[in-house]
C-alpha cells in the first residue's frame, strides 16, 4: 500500500507540474495580447503629456546628432568634403536636413532646412508667422537656416532667427529679387532690340515687289502673276537648307533626293524672270519639289536649326550683295572717268587740224567783246569738246539776242587746240567765243593756291595711285567717287578764282559742261541778289541735301561756324556778282578753309563742300525752274519739270555722252549735236 501510495503521490505531483507548465503559455499570450499594449499606450500618453521644456538637453542633442548623421550620410555622395565641412560648421540646433531642398536650390548659398515648429495649440494667435517672399509665395512654409533661440512667452517656446541672421537673410532675398529683375529686364531689352531690328529690316523690303506668299502652300495672298517663279525660288532655298540638315544628320538618301530635285528646279527655272518665261515642265518640277520638301519637313524640321541655317544663308547673301555693290560702284565710277573712243577721236583730229592752220587763222572774231561788262558773259571750264559744244549751241539757239552773249572757255593744254578748232569750224552765230589754256595762268601756282599745293603732295598721290596700301589716305574710304581724276584738275577748282581770271567783268554766269540750256538766260542778269555774291538754286527739298551731308560736324571748326540744317545749293548754273566777290574777299575765305582742310578732316574731295563754306550766308536762292538737277542719277524726274526748266543738269555718273546714260533723258542732250558733221561722222559718233 505504501508503495502504491508512493507511486500514486509521485504521479499526482507530476500531474500538477504538467498542469502548471501547460498554463504558462496561455498567460504569456494573454499578457502580450492585452496587458503589453495597455502598458505601451499608457506609457505613450504619459510621455506625450510631458512638457517639451522638461526634456533633457542631453537627450535632445543626441536625437538631433542622430538626425544630422543620417542626413549627412544621404547627401555625402553628392557633396564634396569642403561643402560638408561648411554645413557642419555653420549649423547648430537645426531641424532635419531636407535632401530635396539641396537638389531644388542647386546647392546655392541660400540652403534651407525643413524642421518642426513646436507651438502650443492653445496659443497659436501669439505666434508670429513670417510672410513668404514674392518669389516663393506658392511654396510650402519652411523654417530658414540659422541659429534659433528659445524665447519664452508665458509657458510657450518657439524657434526664431536672431536679428542679425534675419537681416542677412532678407538682404540675400532682396539681392536675389533684384538680380532676377535685372535678368528679366535684360531679356526684355534684347527682345525689344531684336523686334526693332526686324521691323527696320522689314521696312527696307519692297513688299509690292516681293509679294506675300507661303513657301509651303500654293495659295497666294496677293495676285502676283509671277508667283510660280517666286515659289520655285523659295523652294530652292528651303531645299538647300534641308540638304545641309540631312547631311548633318546622316540622312544621305534624303539629301541626295533633295539635291536631285534642286538641280531639276534650277534647270526648269533657268533665267526666267516671270511665269511667262517658264517651260511646261516647270509646274511638274515645282510639285515634285514640294512633295520632297514636305517629306524633309516631317523628318528633319527643327525650328531652331532651320532658323540658324536660314540666318547663315541670309548673312552670306548680304555679303554677296555688298560685294556686288562695291563692284558695281567701282565699275560705274570707272565708266564715268573714261572718255568714249568717239570723243577722244574727235579731240585728236581737231587738234591735228588746228596746229596745221596758219597762226593768223587761229583767231576768233569780235575779240573786243571779251571785256565788255554790258554784255552777257558765261564761264565754262571743260576738257570735253563735245560737251562744251552742246552747252554753247543750246544757249545760242535759245537766246533772244545771240550777239550779246560772250562765252569764256578754259581748257587744258591737251584739249586747247581741239576746243579752238571746233569753234573756228562751227562759230556760234554772232556770239563771241574766247578760249584759254589753264596752264598759261602763271599766277595760278602752288605758292598762291592751297589746293594746287595739296594736289601735288605725296599724301594725295598715295590716295590716287597707291590706294591699295592701308596706310594711305584711302584707308577706310568706301566712296570711290572721290578718286575721280577731275578732282586732280585745276579746271575743277578754277571757279574760286573768277575775279582773277576775268578782272574787268562785273557779273558772270558759271555753267558746267554737263548741262543743257533750254530757255533764254538773259533774265538772270536782272535778278537782284540783295547784296549776296552767289545766285543758285537750293537743293534741300529733302533732308539729306543739307550742310551735314557734306561737312564734318564732329570737327569743332565746322560745328562752331555753320548750321548743320542749312540748305545746300547746286553748282552747275551760278550767277556770281564779281564786285561783291572782291569786296568780301571770297577767294581769301576759300584759301583759309582750304588750308585748314589739309588733312581732309573738314570735308572730302570736291568743290561743292568748300563752295558751301565759302559762300555761307552769301547765297541768294533762285527759282527752281531755272535749274533742274538729277538727270545723271535720278530716273524719276517728272517730264513736265524737265521741259519747263531753263537749264537741265546731268549731274551724277550717267553723263549723256556715256553708254551708261539713261535713255529717257539722253535726247534732251543729243538734239544739239550735228551728227552729220564730217568730224563727228568720221569718229563714228551717233545717237
Secondary structure as UniProt FT lines:
FT   HELIX           2..30
FT   HELIX           31..35
FT   HELIX           36..49
FT   HELIX           52..54
FT   HELIX           57..75
FT   TURN            76..78
FT   HELIX           81..89
FT   HELIX           99..104
FT   TURN            105..107
FT   HELIX           121..126
FT   TURN            135..138
FT   STRAND          148..150
FT   TURN            154..155
FT   STRAND          159..161
FT   HELIX           163..203
FT   HELIX           207..210
FT   TURN            225..226
FT   HELIX           227..248
FT   TURN            249..250
FT   HELIX           252..269
FT   TURN            270..271
FT   HELIX           275..277
FT   TURN            280..281
FT   HELIX           282..300
FT   HELIX           303..337
FT   HELIX           341..356
FT   HELIX           359..361
FT   HELIX           367..371
FT   TURN            373..374
FT   STRAND          376..381
FT   HELIX           385..397
FT   HELIX           402..404
FT   STRAND          405..411
FT   TURN            413..415
FT   HELIX           416..425
FT   TURN            429..430
FT   STRAND          432..437
FT   HELIX           438..440
FT   TURN            442..443
FT   TURN            446..448
FT   HELIX           450..455
FT   HELIX           458..465
FT   TURN            467..468
FT   TURN            470..471
FT   TURN            473..476
FT   HELIX           480..483
FT   HELIX           485..488
FT   HELIX           490..492
FT   HELIX           494..497
FT   HELIX           498..501
FT   TURN            503..504
FT   STRAND          507..511
FT   TURN            513..514
FT   STRAND          515..517
FT   HELIX           522..526
FT   TURN            530..531
FT   STRAND          534..536
FT   TURN            540..541
FT   HELIX           543..545
FT   HELIX           547..550
FT   TURN            553..554
FT   HELIX           556..561
FT   TURN            564..565
FT   STRAND          573..577
FT   HELIX           578..584
FT   HELIX           586..596
FT   TURN            597..599
FT   HELIX           608..614
FT   TURN            615..617
FT   STRAND          619..621
FT   HELIX           624..626
FT   STRAND          627..628
FT   TURN            631..633
FT   TURN            635..636
FT   HELIX           639..643
FT   STRAND          647..649
FT   TURN            656..657
FT   TURN            659..660
FT   HELIX           663..670
FT   TURN            671..672
FT   TURN            675..676
FT   HELIX           678..682
FT   TURN            683..684
//
